Amino acid sequence: MALLQKSVTTALGLRMTSLLLRGNAPGDVAGIVEWFGAMQAQDVNSALWSFGCRLPGVTLAKINEAIEDRSVLRTWPMRGTVHFVPAVDAHWMLELMGVRALSGAAKRRETLGLDEATVDRAVDVLGEALAGGKRFTRAECMTAMVDGGVEVAGQRGYHLLWYASQRGVTAIAPHVGKEQTFVLLDEWVPAPRRPSREEALALIALRYFRSHGPATRKDFAGWTGLTMTDCRAGIAGAGDALTTVEVDGAEMIMAADAPDLGPGEWLALPGFDEYMLGYKDRSLMTDDFEAVVPGGNGVFRSTLVEAGRVRATWTRTLTRKGVTVTVEPLTSFSQRDRDAAAKALEPYAAYLDLALTVKNP
């Protein structure tokens, strides 16, 4: 049977709807994270605006309040990269996908001059120091390890913090001021969800394709870090909740009941958003990926998007009284485009509760 054909324009509209960028997001942070399953969060400011741009009228202060309720947390659930995940799902995500990042840990330890006994000692020290509901800043975690006889100079400290969370012992709690904090995962999430491995594969497949579809199997494998065998098993396990379509000659998968709300108008998105980070192939959204990640250095610039396509990148400068945003077009910009881009940035300033100044070329 021939696959149902979707035009690129239709596919882009479906994708923007899946990404909750059409005014269709659940009304709170927990609902958004549950929908996605995991949201890129190694840059916390970008991650918080990922919520803000999906929750019109909600300020940064309110989002910071929301993540204190323990419904979501940050950890390294896959690809060795920090994501927001539903707190109750952190354990099984680490066991299913996060564990794959540990396979390369021995080589990294060798580079850092660490042995297995030392990293295990660091995990024990952190576990003992945080026990009883304590919440330490990164600096306090480093001090605890040093006091416990573990050397943290150079990149050792970061690796040990990563390793403890990758092992499912610790997790990243919300910031206190500008300070990252850590807690014991089992204490922060005393009643985790525990699906079987087959159920977990089906669940992560459903969440990925409902929040990113239409997308390819390679996109899914790249996002999760799972083997293609596991990816196929997950897709099969999701059953009739997913459907397969063809977009510009490529086979893609999406939620069977996904609505098409169109690609939308102008949006100001953070750089490290699932809009860009959720795919191996970004050609639906931009023809100039190099401009979004200059030099391929892994640092994604914030984007201004019109009808689902990247039109410009933007950078911000903050003061106590206002935010100045500099727009750098990637396509020709008319005065109408400049006005539309400036209008799209107004929700960001409102989210920060600051006055906005826009600098156009």
C-alpha positions as CSV (number, residue, x, y, z in Angstrom):
1,M,0.0,0.0,0.0
2,A,1.4,3.4,-1.0
3,L,2.2,5.8,1.9
4,L,0.1,8.8,2.4
5,Q,1.8,11.8,0.8
6,K,2.4,15.0,2.7
7,S,3.7,18.2,1.1
8,V,6.7,19.9,2.7
9,T,4.4,22.8,3.7
10,T,1.9,20.4,5.3
11,A,4.6,18.4,7.0
12,L,6.1,21.6,8.4
13,G,2.7,22.6,9.8
14,L,2.3,19.2,11.4
15,R,5.8,19.4,12.9
16,M,5.2,22.9,14.4
17,T,1.9,21.6,15.9
18,S,3.7,18.6,17.3
19,L,6.3,20.9,18.8
20,L,3.6,22.8,20.6
21,L,4.5,26.0,18.8
22,R,1.0,26.7,17.5
23,G,-0.6,27.9,20.7
24,N,-1.6,24.4,21.5
25,A,0.6,23.6,24.5
26,P,-0.7,22.2,27.8
27,G,-1.1,25.1,30.3
28,D,1.9,24.2,32.6
29,V,5.5,23.2,32.6
30,A,4.8,19.6,33.8
31,G,2.4,19.1,30.9
32,I,4.8,20.3,28.3
33,V,7.6,18.1,29.6
34,E,5.3,15.1,29.8
35,W,4.3,15.7,26.1
36,F,7.8,15.8,24.9
37,G,9.2,13.1,27.2
38,A,12.5,15.0,27.3
39,M,13.5,18.6,26.4
40,Q,17.0,19.8,25.7
41,A,18.3,21.7,28.7
42,Q,22.1,21.9,28.8
43,D,21.7,25.7,28.5
44,V,19.3,26.5,31.3
45,N,18.3,30.0,30.1
46,S,17.4,28.5,26.7
47,A,15.5,25.7,28.3
48,L,13.4,28.1,30.4
49,W,12.5,30.1,27.4
50,S,11.5,26.9,25.7
51,F,8.7,26.8,28.3
52,G,8.1,30.5,28.0
53,C,7.6,30.6,24.3
54,R,5.0,27.8,24.6
55,L,3.2,29.5,27.6
56,P,2.2,33.0,26.4
57,G,1.9,35.4,29.3
58,V,3.9,33.3,31.7
59,T,7.0,35.0,33.2
60,L,10.4,33.5,34.0
61,A,9.7,34.0,37.7
62,K,6.5,31.9,37.4
63,I,8.3,29.1,35.5
64,N,11.0,29.0,38.1
65,E,8.3,28.6,40.7
66,A,6.7,25.8,38.7
67,I,9.8,23.7,38.5
68,E,10.2,23.8,42.3
69,D,7.2,21.5,42.6
70,R,9.4,18.5,41.7
71,S,7.2,17.4,38.8
72,V,10.2,17.9,36.4
73,L,13.9,17.7,36.9
74,R,17.1,17.9,34.8
75,T,19.4,15.0,34.3
76,W,21.4,13.2,31.5
77,P,18.7,10.8,30.2
78,M,20.3,10.2,26.8
79,R,23.3,11.1,24.6
80,G,25.2,12.3,27.7
81,T,23.2,15.6,27.4
82,V,21.1,17.4,30.0
83,H,17.3,17.4,29.5
84,F,14.3,18.3,31.4
85,V,12.3,15.1,32.0
86,P,9.2,14.2,34.0
87,A,10.6,13.4,37.4
88,V,8.7,10.1,37.7
89,D,10.3,9.0,34.4
90,A,14.0,9.8,35.2
91,H,14.8,6.4,36.6
92,W,13.7,4.3,33.6
93,M,15.0,6.8,31.1
94,L,18.5,6.6,32.7
95,E,18.3,2.8,32.7
96,L,17.0,2.6,29.1
97,M,19.0,5.3,27.3
98,G,21.3,7.0,29.7
99,V,23.2,3.9,30.5
100,R,24.5,3.9,26.9
101,A,26.6,7.0,27.6
102,L,28.4,5.1,30.4
103,S,30.0,2.8,27.8
104,G,32.4,5.6,26.9
105,A,33.0,6.7,30.5
106,A,36.1,4.5,31.0
107,K,37.9,6.2,28.1
108,R,37.0,9.6,29.4
109,R,38.2,8.7,32.9
110,E,41.6,7.6,31.5
111,T,42.0,11.0,29.8
112,L,41.2,12.7,33.1
113,G,43.5,10.5,35.1
114,L,40.6,8.9,37.1
115,D,40.2,5.2,37.9
116,E,37.1,3.2,38.6
117,A,37.7,3.2,42.4
118,T,37.9,7.0,42.5
119,V,34.7,7.6,40.6
120,D,32.8,5.0,42.7
121,R,34.2,6.8,45.8
122,A,32.9,10.1,44.5
123,V,29.5,8.7,44.0
124,D,29.5,7.3,47.5
125,V,30.7,10.6,48.9
126,L,27.9,12.5,47.1
127,G,25.3,10.0,48.2
128,E,26.3,10.4,51.9
129,A,26.6,14.2,51.7
130,L,23.2,14.7,50.1
131,A,21.3,12.1,52.2
132,G,18.4,13.4,54.3
133,G,16.9,15.8,51.7
134,K,19.9,18.0,51.4
135,R,20.4,20.2,48.3
136,F,23.9,21.3,47.4
137,T,25.2,23.8,44.8
138,R,27.8,22.6,42.4
139,A,30.5,24.3,44.5
140,E,29.2,22.5,47.6
141,C,29.3,19.2,45.8
142,M,32.9,19.8,44.8
143,T,33.8,20.7,48.4
144,A,32.1,17.5,49.7
145,M,34.1,15.4,47.2
146,V,37.4,17.1,48.1
147,D,36.6,16.6,51.8
148,G,35.9,12.9,51.0
149,G,39.4,12.5,49.5
150,V,38.4,12.9,45.8
151,E,40.4,15.2,43.5
152,V,38.2,17.5,41.4
153,A,40.7,19.7,39.6
154,G,40.3,20.5,35.9
155,Q,37.4,18.6,34.3
156,R,37.4,15.9,36.9
157,G,34.7,17.6,39.0
158,Y,32.3,18.0,36.2
159,H,32.8,14.4,35.0
160,L,32.2,13.0,38.5
161,L,29.0,15.1,38.9
162,W,27.8,13.8,35.5
163,Y,28.8,10.2,36.4
164,A,26.8,10.3,39.7
165,S,23.7,11.5,37.9
166,Q,24.2,9.1,35.0
167,R,24.3,6.3,37.5
168,G,20.9,7.5,38.8
169,V,22.3,8.5,42.2
170,T,21.9,12.3,41.9
171,A,19.9,14.7,39.7
172,I,20.0,18.4,38.9
173,A,17.5,20.3,41.0
174,P,16.3,23.9,40.1
175,H,18.8,26.7,40.4
176,V,19.1,28.7,43.6
177,G,19.8,32.2,42.2
178,K,22.4,31.5,39.5
179,E,23.7,28.4,41.2
180,Q,23.0,24.9,39.8
181,T,22.0,22.5,42.6
182,F,22.0,18.7,43.1
183,V,19.9,16.3,45.1
184,L,19.6,12.6,45.5
185,L,17.3,11.2,42.8
186,D,15.6,8.6,45.0
187,E,14.8,11.2,47.6
188,W,13.6,13.8,45.1
189,V,11.5,11.1,43.3
190,P,10.4,8.6,45.9
191,A,7.7,6.9,43.7
192,P,9.2,6.6,40.2
193,R,7.3,5.1,37.2
194,R,8.7,1.6,36.4
195,P,7.6,0.3,33.0
196,S,9.1,-2.9,31.5
197,R,11.8,-2.4,28.9
198,E,9.3,-3.1,26.1
199,E,6.8,-0.6,27.6
200,A,9.5,2.0,28.0
201,L,10.6,1.6,24.3
202,A,7.0,2.0,23.2
203,L,6.5,5.0,25.5
204,I,9.6,6.9,24.3
205,A,8.7,6.2,20.7
206,L,5.2,7.5,21.1
207,R,6.4,10.6,23.0
208,Y,9.1,11.4,20.4
209,F,6.9,11.1,17.3
210,R,3.9,12.9,18.8
211,S,6.1,15.8,19.8
212,H,8.4,15.9,16.8
213,G,6.5,14.2,14.0
214,P,6.6,13.8,11.1
215,A,10.2,12.7,11.7
216,T,12.3,9.8,10.5
217,R,13.6,6.7,12.3
218,K,17.1,8.2,12.0
219,D,15.8,11.3,13.8
220,F,14.4,9.1,16.6
221,A,17.6,7.1,16.9
222,G,19.7,10.3,16.9
223,W,17.5,11.9,19.6
224,T,17.4,8.8,21.9
225,G,20.9,7.4,21.2
226,L,19.2,4.0,21.0
227,T,20.1,1.3,18.5
228,M,18.0,1.0,15.4
229,T,16.8,-2.4,16.6
230,D,15.5,-0.8,19.8
231,C,14.0,2.1,17.8
232,R,12.1,-0.3,15.6
233,A,10.9,-2.2,18.6
234,G,9.6,1.0,20.2
235,I,7.8,2.1,17.1
236,A,6.2,-1.3,16.7
237,G,5.2,-1.2,20.4
238,A,3.5,2.1,20.0
239,G,1.2,0.3,17.5
240,D,-1.7,2.2,15.9
241,A,-0.9,5.4,17.9
242,L,1.7,6.1,15.2
243,T,1.3,6.3,11.4
244,T,3.8,6.4,8.5
245,V,3.7,9.1,5.8
246,E,5.9,10.2,2.9
247,V,7.4,13.7,2.8
248,D,9.3,14.8,-0.3
249,G,10.3,11.2,-1.0
250,A,11.3,10.4,2.7
251,E,9.4,8.0,4.9
252,M,8.4,9.7,8.2
253,I,6.4,8.8,11.3
254,M,3.9,10.9,13.2
255,A,1.1,10.5,15.7
256,A,-1.9,9.0,14.0
257,D,-4.3,11.6,15.4
258,A,-2.0,14.7,14.9
259,P,-3.9,17.8,13.9
260,D,-2.5,20.3,11.3
261,L,-2.8,23.8,12.7
262,G,-0.4,25.2,10.0
263,P,3.2,26.4,10.5
264,G,2.2,29.7,12.0
265,E,3.6,33.2,11.9
266,W,6.8,34.7,13.4
267,L,8.3,33.1,16.6
268,A,11.4,33.9,18.7
269,L,12.8,30.6,19.7
270,P,15.8,29.7,21.9
271,G,18.8,28.1,20.3
272,F,18.8,24.9,22.2
273,D,15.1,24.1,21.5
274,E,13.6,20.8,20.4
275,Y,12.6,22.8,17.2
276,M,16.2,22.4,16.1
277,L,17.8,19.9,18.5
278,G,15.2,17.2,18.0
279,Y,16.2,16.2,14.5
280,K,19.2,14.8,12.7
281,D,18.0,16.4,9.4
282,R,17.0,20.0,9.9
283,S,16.3,20.8,6.2
284,L,12.6,21.3,6.7
285,M,13.4,24.3,8.9
286,T,16.5,25.8,7.3
287,D,18.7,25.8,4.3
288,D,21.5,27.5,6.2
289,F,22.2,25.3,9.3
290,E,25.8,26.6,9.3
291,A,24.5,30.0,10.3
292,V,22.5,28.6,13.2
293,V,25.6,26.7,14.5
294,P,28.5,28.7,13.2
295,G,31.6,26.6,12.7
296,G,29.8,23.5,13.8
297,N,30.8,24.1,17.4
298,G,27.7,22.7,19.0
299,V,26.4,26.1,20.2
300,F,23.0,26.7,18.6
301,R,22.0,30.3,18.2
302,S,18.5,31.6,19.0
303,T,16.3,31.8,15.9
304,L,13.5,33.9,14.5
305,V,11.1,31.6,12.6
306,E,8.4,32.5,10.1
307,A,5.9,29.9,9.2
308,G,8.3,27.2,10.6
309,R,11.3,28.3,8.6
310,V,14.4,30.1,10.1
311,R,14.6,33.7,8.9
312,A,17.2,35.1,11.3
313,T,19.2,34.5,14.4
314,W,19.2,36.7,17.5
315,T,21.3,37.5,20.5
316,R,20.4,39.3,23.7
317,T,22.0,41.8,26.1
318,L,20.5,42.1,29.6
319,T,20.5,45.0,32.0
320,R,18.4,45.6,35.1
321,K,16.1,47.8,33.2
322,G,15.8,46.1,29.8
323,V,16.8,43.6,27.2
324,T,18.4,44.6,23.9
325,V,18.0,42.0,21.1
326,T,20.2,42.1,18.0
327,V,18.7,40.5,14.9
328,E,20.9,39.0,12.3
329,P,18.9,38.1,9.1
330,L,19.7,34.9,7.1
331,T,17.4,36.0,4.3
332,S,16.6,39.3,2.7
333,F,14.6,41.4,5.2
334,S,12.0,44.0,4.3
335,Q,10.7,46.7,6.7
336,R,7.7,44.5,7.1
337,D,10.0,41.6,8.2
338,R,11.8,43.9,10.6
339,D,8.5,44.9,12.2
340,A,7.3,41.3,12.4
341,A,10.5,40.1,13.9
342,A,10.4,42.9,16.6
343,K,6.8,42.0,17.3
344,A,7.8,38.3,17.7
345,L,10.4,39.3,20.3
346,E,7.9,41.2,22.5
347,P,6.7,38.0,24.3
348,Y,10.4,37.3,25.3
349,A,10.7,40.7,26.9
350,A,7.4,40.2,28.7
351,Y,8.6,36.8,29.9
352,L,11.7,38.5,31.4
353,D,9.5,41.4,32.6
354,L,11.9,43.9,31.0
355,A,11.6,46.7,28.4
356,L,12.6,45.6,24.9
357,T,15.0,47.3,22.4
358,V,15.5,45.6,19.0
359,K,18.5,46.3,16.9
360,N,17.9,45.4,13.2
361,P,20.5,45.6,10.4
